[in-house]
Amino acid sequence: MQVPQNLKYTKEHEWVRLEGDIAVVGITDFAQGELGDIVYVDINSVGNSLSANEVFGTVEAVKTVSDLFMPLSGEVLEVNAALNNNPEKVNADAYGEGWLVKIKISNKAEYDQLLDSAAYASITGN
């Protein structure tokens, strides 16, 4: 299982890469492995301002549907359109082409409260 050190993580298994005041968000390698083959990504929150921990969409795997939680408060700017036809990119490249959304964050202090790679690895048992 990969846990890149340059990212931050949530206990709900989202990862965050900060690019200025824009956060790129996806689900972790651990999460995609637990879900299995992802067949559909449903995110209809573009333009919405949401608080940290609010649901911004769902990921559907063969056997289950899982909510996606905002790791940081902010406005959802963009959804990864490539996932519409290729949701399996989340399985194949969770930290790259499988990203989910880009968020304009409204409270940078929340970023500092996210888990680092060592803390995230410890909660997943890796």
Secondary structure as UniProt FT lines:
FT   TURN            5..6
FT   STRAND          8..9
FT   TURN            11..12
FT   STRAND          14..19
FT   TURN            20..21
FT   STRAND          22..27
FT   HELIX           29..35
FT   STRAND          38..42
FT   TURN            46..47
FT   STRAND          49..50
FT   TURN            52..53
FT   STRAND          55..61
FT   STRAND          65..69
FT   STRAND          74..79
FT   HELIX           81..83
FT   TURN            84..85
FT   TURN            87..88
FT   HELIX           89..92
FT   TURN            94..98
FT   STRAND          101..105
FT   HELIX           109..112
FT   HELIX           117..124
//
